[in-house]
Amino acid sequence: MSVMQKRFENGMRIGVLCGCLLPLVGCSSQVTTQGDCADLAPGVSDPAEGLNRKVFAFNRVVDDYALAPVARGYARLPEPVRDGVHNFAANFAEPKVLVNDLLQGNGQRAMNTLGRFTFNTILGVGGVFDTAGRIGLPHHEADFGQTFGVWGIGNGPTVEWPLLGSANSRDSVGRVANFMFSPFGSGNSDTVDAIDTAQSVGDTLDQRATALPLTDQLEQHPDYYAALREYIAEQRAQLVAEGRAGQVDSSRLWLGCKTQAE
C-alpha cells in the first residue's frame, strides 16, 4: 500500500471519529472576555448567507444531539483527567505550532514552542502534564490560517462547512493545510497514526467542552448564527494580530473580544 493511500485511509479514520465532534469547535473560549476587537476585525463578508444558514441549521442539529451531550459528559469528568487530555492534545499540536511560528518569522515564539514540546514530552509524561507551563513557557496557538493572515492574505467570504462550522475563505484553506500537514510523517508508523488520531479527537472534544458556556450564552441571542459568526471572526482577527505582534506570553490568544451577546 502506498504512503498516499495509507494517509488517505488515516484521514478517513480521523474524519469518522471527529466528524461529529467538529461543529462550533472554532469558538472555544470563555464567556467572560475583555477588550474590543472592532479595530481588528473588518466587516464580515457573507454573500452566501442563505446557504450558510441552512448548513448552520444542519450543524446545529448534529451539535445538539451528538457533540454537545458528549462534551457535557466529558466536562463532568474529574479535573485532573480533563487537564491530562487537554495537555496531551496541546503538546502533540506543538510541532504544527512550531512550523507556523517559523513561517511567520516569529523566532522567539518558535523557541518557546520547541522548549514546551521538549520539556512536556520528556518530563511531562508525553505531554499529560504541562511541565513547561510551570517553568514559564506558556502555550500559544498558531495555525496555517493565522499564518496566511500574518502574510497579509485577506479574510475572504464566510463559508459554513458541514460539520466543520464557520470559517472565512482564508481559514478554510488553512484548515486543509492543517489536515494535510503531519510533522511526524503520518502513514509511516501505526504508533504515530494512533497518536495523531488521539490528539485530534481529544483536542476537538476538549475544545467543545470548553466552549459550552460560551455557546450556551450565544444561543440566547436573537440571531445565534450571526452572533457566532461575528464572534469567530473576532477571534480569528485577534489571533492574526497576536501572530503579527509575535508575543510569547499570551496563554489563550483567542480571548479579548466582546461579543454581541454581552
C-alpha positions in Angstrom: 0.0 0.0 0.0 1.4 3.4 -1.0 2.0 6.2 1.6 -0.6 8.3 -0.1 -3.2 5.5 0.2 -2.4 4.9 3.8 -2.6 8.6 4.5 -6.0 8.8 2.9 -7.2 5.9 5.0 -5.8 7.6 8.1 -7.6 10.8 7.2 -10.9 8.9 6.6 -10.5 7.2 10.0 -9.9 10.6 11.8 -12.8 12.0 9.8 -15.1 9.3 11.0 -14.0 9.8 14.6 -14.1 13.6 14.5 -16.8 14.2 12.0 -19.5 14.7 14.7 -17.0 16.4 17.1 -16.2 19.4 15.0 -19.2 21.8 14.7 -18.6 25.0 16.6 -15.1 23.9 17.7 -13.6 27.1 16.4 -15.3 29.1 19.1 -13.5 27.6 22.0 -13.1 30.3 24.6 -14.5 31.7 27.8 -17.7 33.7 28.3 -16.1 36.5 30.2 -13.9 38.5 27.8 -12.3 41.9 27.8 -11.4 44.5 25.2 -13.0 45.4 21.9 -11.7 43.9 18.6 -13.7 46.2 16.3 -10.3 47.6 15.2 -9.0 44.1 14.4 -11.9 42.5 12.5 -13.1 44.1 9.3 -16.7 43.8 8.3 -17.6 40.1 7.8 -18.4 39.2 4.2 -21.2 36.6 3.9 -22.5 36.7 0.3 -23.8 33.1 0.6 -25.6 33.8 3.9 -28.8 32.0 2.8 -27.0 28.8 2.1 -24.7 29.2 5.1 -27.7 29.4 7.4 -29.1 26.2 6.0 -25.8 24.4 6.6 -25.6 26.0 10.1 -29.1 24.6 10.9 -27.8 21.1 10.0 -24.6 21.6 12.0 -26.7 22.8 15.0 -28.8 19.6 14.9 -25.6 17.5 14.9 -24.2 19.5 17.7 -27.4 19.4 19.8 -27.8 15.6 19.5 -24.3 14.4 19.2 -21.4 16.6 20.2 -22.8 18.8 22.9 -24.2 15.9 25.0 -20.8 14.1 24.8 -19.0 17.3 25.7 -21.2 17.9 28.7 -20.5 14.3 29.9 -16.7 15.0 29.4 -17.0 18.2 31.3 -18.2 16.2 34.4 -15.1 14.1 34.5 -12.6 14.9 37.3 -10.5 17.9 36.5 -7.2 16.0 36.5 -8.5 13.8 33.8 -9.6 16.7 31.7 -6.4 18.5 32.3 -4.5 15.5 31.1 -6.5 15.3 27.9 -6.0 19.0 27.3 -2.3 18.9 27.9 -1.8 15.8 25.8 -3.7 17.3 22.8 -1.9 20.6 23.2 1.5 19.0 23.4 1.2 17.0 20.2 -0.1 20.0 18.4 3.1 21.9 19.2 5.0 20.7 16.1 2.4 22.4 13.9 2.5 25.5 16.0 6.3 25.5 15.7 6.1 25.2 11.9 3.7 28.2 11.8 5.8 30.2 14.2 8.8 29.8 11.8 6.7 30.5 8.7 5.6 33.8 10.4 9.2 34.7 11.2 8.5 34.6 15.0 11.8 33.2 16.2 11.1 33.9 19.9 7.8 32.1 19.8 9.3 29.2 17.9 11.9 28.7 20.6 9.2 28.9 23.2 7.2 26.2 21.3 10.2 24.0 20.8 11.1 24.3 24.5 7.5 23.4 25.5 7.4 20.3 23.3 10.7 19.1 24.5 10.0 19.6 28.2 6.5 18.3 28.2 7.3 15.2 26.1 10.2 14.2 28.2 9.3 15.4 31.7 5.6 15.7 31.3 4.9 12.0 30.5 4.3 12.5 26.9 2.6 15.8 27.5 0.0 14.7 30.0 1.4 17.2 32.5 2.2 20.8 31.5 5.7 20.9 33.0 6.8 23.7 30.6 4.0 26.0 31.7 5.1 25.6 35.3 8.6 26.8 34.5 7.5 29.8 32.5 6.9 28.6 28.9 3.3 29.4 28.2 1.3 27.8 25.4 0.1 29.8 22.4 -1.9 28.9 19.3 -0.7 29.1 15.7 -2.1 27.5 12.6 -1.9 27.9 8.8 -5.0 30.2 8.6 -3.2 32.6 11.1 0.0 32.3 9.1 -1.8 33.3 5.9 -3.3 36.3 7.8 0.2 37.3 9.0 1.4 37.2 5.5 -1.3 39.7 4.6 -3.9 37.5 2.9 -7.4 38.8 3.3 -10.2 37.1 5.1 -12.5 36.4 2.1 -16.1 35.4 2.3 -17.6 33.4 5.2 -18.3 29.7 4.5 -20.3 27.5 6.8 -18.9 24.0 6.3 -20.9 20.9 7.0 -19.7 19.5 10.4 -16.7 21.9 10.4 -18.6 25.1 11.2 -17.9 28.7 10.2 -14.7 30.0 8.7 -13.6 32.7 6.3 -12.1 31.6 3.0 -8.5 32.1 4.1 -9.0 30.0 7.2 -10.8 27.3 5.1 -7.7 26.9 3.1 -5.7 26.9 6.3 -7.8 24.0 7.6 -7.0 21.9 4.6 -3.3 22.7 5.2 -3.6 21.8 8.9 -5.2 18.5 8.0 -2.7 17.5 5.3 0.4 18.5 7.2 1.8 15.9 9.5 5.2 16.8 11.2 5.6 13.2 12.3 5.2 11.8 8.8 1.7 10.3 9.0 1.3 7.0 7.2 4.8 5.8 8.1 4.0 4.4 11.6 1.0 2.9 13.2 2.1 4.4 16.5 2.3 7.9 15.0 -1.1 7.5 13.3 -2.7 6.4 16.6 -1.2 9.5 18.4 -2.5 11.7 15.6 -6.0 10.2 15.9 -6.0 10.5 19.7 -4.7 14.1 19.6 -7.4 15.1 17.0 -10.3 13.6 18.9 -9.0 14.7 22.3 -8.5 18.3 21.2 -11.9 18.5 19.5 -13.7 17.2 22.5 -11.8 19.3 24.9 -12.4 22.5 22.9 -16.1 21.8 22.6 -16.4 21.2 26.3 -14.5 24.5 27.0 -16.8 26.3 24.6 -20.1 25.1 26.2 -20.6 28.2 28.5 -20.0 30.5 25.5 -22.3 28.7 23.1 -25.0 28.4 25.8 -24.8 32.1 26.1 -24.8 32.9 22.4 -27.8 30.6 21.8 -29.8 33.1 23.8 -29.0 35.8 21.2 -31.9 36.6 18.8 -29.7 35.6 15.9 -27.4 32.8 17.0 -25.9 32.3 13.5 -24.9 35.9 13.3 -23.6 36.1 16.9 -21.5 33.0 16.5 -20.2 34.1 13.0 -19.2 37.6 14.4 -17.5 36.0 17.5 -15.4 33.6 15.4 -14.4 36.4 13.1 -13.2 38.5 16.0 -11.3 35.6 17.5 -9.5 34.9 14.2 -8.7 38.6 13.8 -7.2 38.7 17.2 -5.2 35.5 16.6 -3.7 37.1 13.4 -2.9 40.3 15.4 -1.1 38.3 18.0 0.9 36.4 15.4 2.0 39.7 13.9 3.0 41.0 17.3 5.0 37.9 18.0 4.1 37.8 21.7 5.0 34.7 23.7 3.2 35.4 27.0 -0.4 35.0 25.8 -2.0 32.0 27.4 -5.0 31.9 25.2 -4.8 34.1 22.1 -8.5 33.8 21.2 -9.6 35.8 24.2 -10.2 39.6 24.4 -13.1 40.4 22.1 -16.5 41.4 23.2 -19.4 39.6 21.7 -22.8 40.8 20.5 -24.4 38.6 23.2 -22.9 40.7 26.1 
